Amino acid sequence: MSAGTTWTIDAAELQAWDAEYVMTTYARLPVMFVSGEGARLWDADGKEYLDFLSGIAVCGVGHCNPRVAEAISRQASTLMHTSNLFYTPLQPRLARRLCELSGMERAFFGNSGAEANECALKIARKWAKQHRGPDCFEVVTFEGSFHGRTMATIAATAQPKYQEPFRPLVPGFRHVPLGDLPALDAAIGERTCAVMIEPIQGESGVRVVSPDFLAAIRALCDEAGVLMIADEVQTGMGRTGRFLACQGAGVRPDIVTLAKSLAGGVPMGVCLASGAAARTLSPGDHASTFGGQPLACAAALAVLDVMEEQQLIDNAASTGAFFLDALRSLVRAMPDRLLEARGAGLMVALEFREPIARNTMLALLADGVVVNAIGDRILRFLPPLVVTENDCARVVSALRRVLCP
């Protein structure tokens, strides 16, 4: 069925089944999407939407990219899965390309960003026991961070709202204010094994970490002899206008984690490491049944091909700059309603002075634009890297209509 076709399904009945049979871990929005192409989505009634969320930064090369879809189809008819106890031809090819692009040396494949971060934390702890002592296991993270929802990564996530229902938390995590270098210096001690940071905090409202602070973290880690972990699950894969956001700051971490748009919508995460950290894990230390399976690797390799051939990282930089400038012009035009537009590349936020973010998100959805509200005052924009300046201008126009009806 082609994009934009009206589907003969009973959306109301399916939503009722969802309410009855699916655990209520999501606050669903009142739309059922059934098809997509590029930066567009279509619902069950055939209504078209401009997608400025892309599955929360997942569909980086666009929905149903033909190259990715063809690679998945071809691989699905060849070999979808076999155990990681055996060699397969695509996993080492993907590992090599990701290492070359990131400046890392070795890769471990999982299925999500949380799994990639779990691997990073395990590497840090084992590495520290080998190089710093048996009682060295603490990881320092930053207030407002988000590293996942597993028991370890939720302990690393310094946001109480995610942690409270699941206490007691996994021990060994210390949290300091973002940007507070003296607090970070004081928190690094004899038990510290790593400092973990997102170059841009996505889930707390697109809080951009300054290049100077990232460089200062690298220097403190070097001085203390601990690892630096960059959680680039949301910022990586070209979203900020560089393959890694850390590269834009001239900083090379010891460990980098990626996921989201890595395989174009097929679940995949990867933990990349260099130096001694890359050689820390031994057979039996860590594993993933589905991690790095042929189907996901085929998708990821196709994603990298499309990104290179269509110069999507450059597009993220230039189109993102256009979009951010347009949003900042909107802020200047509505200073009583809008506080700030911020971000890097195609990872952007608009902050309101009043708690109207969710109502604005719903109004945009009715207008055919998909965005994400973070809390009461922030809209987050994470479009596919294939969006154009015209697409961005349409979103800004929709914002004007919604805010000034």
LINRA-V89662 format. One record per backbone hydrogen bond with DSSP energy under -0.5 kcal/mol. NH is the residue of the N-H (numbers start at 0). CO is the residue of the C=O. Records with the same first field share a line. If there is no record, write none. Layout:
NH=CO  CO
This chain:
4=1
6=43
8=6
10=8
13=9
14=10
15=11
16=12
17=13
18=14
19=15
20=16
21=17
24=22
27=25
30=28
32=30
33=41
34=41
36=39
37=62
39=36
40=48
41=34
42=46
43=31
45=42
48=40
49=367
50=38  48
51=49  369
55=52
56=52  381
57=53
58=53
59=57
61=58
62=37
64=61
68=64
69=65
70=66
71=67
72=68
73=69
74=70
75=71
76=72
77=74
78=74
85=82
91=87
92=88
93=89
94=90
95=91
96=92
97=93
98=94
99=95
100=96
101=97
102=98
103=98
104=272
105=272
107=270
109=268
115=111
116=112
117=113
118=114
119=115
120=116
121=117
122=118
123=119
124=120
125=121
126=122
127=123
128=124
129=125
130=126
131=127
132=127
135=132
136=134  190
137=190
138=171
139=193
140=138  173
142=175
143=157
144=141
146=152
153=149
154=150
155=151
156=152
157=141  155
158=156
161=158
162=158
163=159
165=162
166=163
169=150
173=138
175=140
179=176
180=178
183=179
184=180
185=181
186=182
187=183
188=186
191=188
192=137
193=137
194=226
195=139
196=228
200=206
201=199
204=201
205=200  201
206=200
207=205
208=198
213=209
214=210
215=211
216=212
217=213
218=214
219=215
220=216
221=217
222=218
223=219
224=220
225=220
226=192
228=194  226
229=254
230=196  228
231=229  256
235=231
236=242
237=241  242
238=235
239=234  241
240=237
246=243
247=243  244
248=244  245
249=246
250=245
252=250
253=227
254=227
255=271
256=229
257=269
258=232
260=56
261=258
262=259
263=260
264=265
265=262
268=109
269=257
270=107
271=255  269
272=105
273=253
276=273
277=273  274
278=274  275
279=276
284=281
291=109
292=289
294=79
296=292
297=293
298=294
299=295
300=296
301=297
302=298
303=299
304=300
305=301
306=302
307=303
308=304
309=305
310=307
311=306
312=306
314=310
315=311
316=312
317=313
318=314
319=314  315
320=316
321=317
322=318
323=319
324=320
325=321
326=322
327=323
328=324
329=325
330=326
331=327
332=328
333=329
334=331
336=333
337=333
338=350
339=350
341=348
343=346
345=238
346=343
347=380
348=341
349=378
350=339
351=376
352=336
353=336
355=353
356=375
359=355
360=356
361=357
362=358
363=359
364=360
365=361
366=362
367=364
368=363
369=49
370=368
371=379
373=377
374=372
376=373
377=373
378=349
379=371
380=347
381=51
383=50
384=59
386=383
391=387
392=388
393=389
394=390
395=391
396=392
397=393
398=394
399=395
400=396
401=397
402=398
403=399
404=401
